[in-house]
């Protein structure tokens, strides 16, 4: 969410009515999330000026660990230098820390491609935004899910109930540090996740949703009692329920 919001912001800056705008003091502390969107807190260090040049050798974009040769345009300006400066800063301050984590395994190669392409400045902001939107579409639609055996048949479902959690069950990544709370596309995907966790015996699908509209599921290592909850559906492994005499 943070990376996509940042890319949308940089897309606007690259195509603003004032021309391509560079953020000269590009640091994480200069941004804040407002209603799920990343915003710049200080525009004092923004600039529409692009480096003047006479030849291509005048257009080297330097960073502490990398340098990129750019083209000198017929107008005597280094082509796309503001856009590329913003994009590489997004790569080194945000993408490298956020993109490799938390995504479903099937989407990680696509995020790795974005990471590598922006790190080498092979992608401009237009290509980067299209790549992010493709990943988002796959994520929201569930098209990333690979065909696998149907596992939900191994669970008993009880609508209008949830389990009282027994001993703590934690996983990574989780929306809650107190347990194992993950977003899912469907109960079938949740069953596959539960089966992949050695201690998981049940999971609850709630009506709470993430910013992409995906429901949240709580995965649990045991269950002792059922309590009414009109907004939840509990799924219990048949092997676990048989031992409890459900």
C-alpha positions as CSV (number, residue, x, y, z in Angstrom):
1,X,0.0,0.0,0.0
2,X,2.8,2.4,0.9
3,X,4.9,1.7,-2.2
4,X,1.9,1.9,-4.6
5,X,0.8,5.2,-3.0
6,X,4.3,6.5,-3.3
7,X,4.5,5.5,-7.0
8,X,1.1,7.3,-7.7
9,X,2.5,10.4,-6.0
10,X,5.7,10.3,-8.1
11,X,3.6,9.7,-11.3
12,X,1.8,13.0,-10.5
13,X,5.0,14.8,-9.8
14,X,6.5,13.6,-13.1
15,X,3.5,14.9,-15.0
16,X,2.5,17.9,-13.0
17,X,1.2,21.1,-14.7
18,X,4.4,22.8,-13.5
19,X,6.6,20.2,-15.2
20,X,8.6,17.3,-13.7
21,X,9.1,18.0,-10.0
22,X,12.1,16.6,-8.0
23,X,12.0,16.1,-4.3
24,X,15.4,17.3,-3.3
25,X,15.2,16.2,0.4
26,X,13.8,12.7,-0.3
27,X,13.6,11.0,3.1
28,X,11.0,8.8,4.8
29,X,10.4,11.5,7.4
30,X,9.1,13.8,4.7
31,X,6.1,11.6,4.1
32,X,2.9,10.8,6.1
33,X,0.0,8.4,5.5
34,X,-3.4,10.2,5.4
35,X,-6.5,8.0,4.8
36,X,-4.4,5.3,3.2
37,X,-2.5,7.7,0.9
38,X,1.1,8.8,1.1
39,X,1.5,12.6,1.1
40,X,4.5,14.9,1.2
41,X,4.7,17.0,4.4
42,X,7.2,19.6,3.1
43,X,7.4,20.9,-0.5
44,X,10.0,23.6,0.3
45,X,12.7,21.4,-1.2
46,X,10.9,20.6,-4.4
47,X,12.2,21.8,-7.7
48,X,11.0,21.9,-11.3
49,X,14.5,22.8,-12.6
50,X,16.2,20.2,-14.6
51,X,20.0,20.1,-15.0
52,X,21.2,22.0,-18.0
53,X,23.7,20.3,-20.3
54,X,25.7,20.6,-23.5
55,X,26.5,16.9,-24.0
56,X,25.6,13.6,-22.5
57,X,28.6,13.6,-20.3
58,X,27.1,16.5,-18.4
59,X,24.1,14.3,-17.4
60,X,25.3,11.9,-14.8
61,X,22.9,11.2,-12.0
62,X,25.0,10.4,-8.9
63,X,24.0,8.5,-5.8
64,X,26.3,7.3,-3.0
65,X,26.4,3.8,-4.3
66,X,25.4,4.2,-8.0
67,X,25.7,6.5,-11.0
68,X,23.5,6.6,-14.0
69,X,24.4,8.2,-17.4
70,X,21.5,10.2,-18.9
71,X,20.9,11.9,-22.3
72,X,21.2,15.6,-23.0
73,X,18.1,16.7,-24.9
74,X,18.0,19.1,-27.9
75,X,16.7,21.7,-25.5
76,X,19.9,21.5,-23.4
77,X,18.3,19.6,-20.5
78,X,19.2,16.3,-18.9
79,X,16.2,14.1,-20.0
80,X,14.0,12.9,-17.2
81,X,16.5,13.6,-14.5
82,X,13.9,14.7,-11.9
83,X,11.7,11.7,-12.5
84,X,14.6,9.3,-12.3
85,X,16.0,11.0,-9.2
86,X,12.7,10.5,-7.4
87,X,12.3,6.9,-8.6
88,X,15.7,5.8,-7.4
89,X,15.2,7.4,-4.1
90,X,11.9,5.6,-3.8
91,X,13.8,2.4,-4.6
92,X,16.5,2.9,-2.0
93,X,14.4,4.3,0.9
94,X,11.1,2.4,0.4
95,X,11.1,-0.4,-2.1
96,X,14.2,-2.3,-0.8
97,X,12.7,-2.4,2.7
98,X,9.1,-3.1,1.9
99,X,8.7,-5.0,-1.3
100,X,10.5,-8.2,-0.5
101,X,8.3,-8.9,2.5
102,X,4.7,-10.1,3.2
103,X,3.6,-10.8,-0.4
104,X,2.1,-14.2,-1.3
105,X,4.9,-16.4,-2.8
106,X,3.4,-16.4,-6.3
107,X,3.6,-12.6,-6.4
108,X,7.2,-12.2,-5.1
109,X,8.9,-12.7,-8.5
110,X,6.8,-9.8,-9.9
111,X,7.8,-7.6,-7.0
112,X,11.4,-8.7,-7.4
113,X,11.2,-7.6,-11.1
114,X,10.0,-4.1,-10.0
115,X,12.7,-3.9,-7.4
116,X,15.5,-4.8,-9.9
117,X,14.1,-2.6,-12.7
118,X,13.8,0.5,-10.5
119,X,17.2,-0.2,-8.9
120,X,18.8,-0.1,-12.3
121,X,16.5,2.7,-13.6
122,X,15.3,0.4,-16.4
123,X,11.8,1.4,-15.6
124,X,10.5,5.0,-15.7
125,X,7.6,6.1,-13.5
126,X,5.0,5.1,-16.2
127,X,6.3,1.5,-16.4
128,X,6.6,1.3,-12.6
129,X,3.0,2.3,-12.0
130,X,1.8,-0.2,-14.6
131,X,3.8,-3.0,-13.0
132,X,2.4,-2.1,-9.5
133,X,-1.2,-2.0,-10.8
134,X,-0.7,-5.4,-12.4
135,X,0.4,-6.9,-9.1
136,X,-2.5,-5.2,-7.3
137,X,-5.0,-6.6,-9.8
138,X,-3.6,-10.1,-9.4
139,X,-3.7,-9.8,-5.6
140,X,-7.3,-8.4,-5.4
141,X,-8.7,-10.8,-7.9
142,X,-7.0,-14.0,-6.6
143,X,-5.6,-14.8,-10.0
144,X,-2.2,-15.3,-8.4
145,X,-3.5,-18.4,-6.7
146,X,-2.1,-21.6,-8.3
147,X,-4.3,-24.6,-8.9
148,X,-4.0,-26.8,-5.9
149,X,-6.0,-29.6,-4.2
150,X,-9.2,-28.4,-2.5
151,X,-8.5,-28.4,1.2
152,X,-11.6,-26.7,2.6
153,X,-13.5,-30.1,2.6
154,X,-11.2,-31.1,5.5
155,X,-12.8,-28.4,7.7
156,X,-16.1,-28.1,9.5
157,X,-17.6,-24.6,9.1
158,X,-19.8,-22.9,11.7
159,X,-21.4,-19.6,10.7
160,X,-22.2,-17.1,13.4
161,X,-19.5,-18.4,15.8
162,X,-15.9,-18.0,16.6
163,X,-13.6,-20.0,18.8
164,X,-12.1,-18.8,22.1
165,X,-8.4,-18.9,21.4
166,X,-6.4,-21.3,23.6
167,X,-2.6,-21.1,23.7
168,X,-1.0,-18.3,21.7
169,X,-0.4,-18.9,18.0
170,X,1.8,-16.4,16.2
171,X,3.0,-16.2,12.6
172,X,4.8,-13.8,10.3
173,X,3.7,-11.6,8.7
174,X,0.6,-10.8,10.8
175,X,-1.6,-7.8,11.1
176,X,-1.6,-8.4,14.9
177,X,1.5,-9.0,17.0
178,X,-0.7,-10.9,19.5
179,X,-1.7,-13.7,17.1
180,X,-1.7,-14.9,13.5
181,X,-4.0,-12.5,11.6
182,X,-3.6,-12.6,7.8
183,X,-5.5,-11.4,4.7
184,X,-7.0,-14.0,2.4
185,X,-8.7,-14.1,-0.9
186,X,-11.1,-16.9,0.1
187,X,-11.7,-19.5,2.8
188,X,-10.0,-22.0,0.4
189,X,-6.8,-20.0,0.6
190,X,-7.1,-19.8,4.4
191,X,-7.4,-23.6,4.5
192,X,-4.2,-23.9,2.5
193,X,-2.5,-21.5,4.9
194,X,-3.7,-23.4,7.9
195,X,-2.5,-26.7,6.5
196,X,0.9,-25.2,5.9
197,X,1.2,-24.2,9.6
198,X,2.1,-27.2,11.9
199,X,0.2,-25.8,14.9
200,X,-2.9,-24.5,13.1
201,X,-6.1,-26.3,14.0
202,X,-8.8,-23.7,13.1
203,X,-9.3,-20.3,11.6
204,X,-11.9,-17.6,11.7
205,X,-13.0,-15.5,8.7
206,X,-14.3,-12.1,9.9
207,X,-16.0,-9.3,8.0
208,X,-13.0,-7.0,8.7
209,X,-11.2,-6.2,5.4
210,X,-7.9,-4.7,4.3
211,X,-7.4,-1.7,2.1
212,X,-7.7,-4.0,-0.9
213,X,-11.0,-5.4,0.2
214,X,-9.6,-8.8,1.2
215,X,-11.1,-10.3,4.4
216,X,-8.9,-11.0,7.5
217,X,-8.6,-14.5,8.9
218,X,-7.3,-15.4,12.4
219,X,-5.4,-18.7,12.6
220,X,-5.4,-20.6,15.8
221,X,-3.5,-23.5,17.3
222,X,-6.3,-24.8,19.4
223,X,-9.9,-24.1,20.4
224,X,-11.8,-24.7,23.6
225,X,-15.3,-23.2,23.3
226,X,-17.5,-21.6,20.7
227,X,-19.0,-18.2,21.3
228,X,-21.7,-16.4,19.2
229,X,-20.4,-13.9,16.7
230,X,-22.7,-13.0,13.9
231,X,-19.9,-11.4,11.9
232,X,-17.6,-14.5,11.8
233,X,-17.4,-18.0,10.4
234,X,-15.1,-20.5,12.2
235,X,-13.5,-23.4,10.3
236,X,-12.2,-26.3,12.4
237,X,-10.1,-29.2,11.1
238,X,-12.1,-32.3,11.1
239,X,-9.2,-34.2,12.7
240,X,-9.2,-31.6,15.6
241,X,-12.9,-31.5,16.0
242,X,-13.3,-35.3,16.2
243,X,-11.0,-35.4,19.2
244,X,-13.1,-32.8,21.0
245,X,-16.4,-34.5,20.2
246,X,-17.9,-31.5,18.3
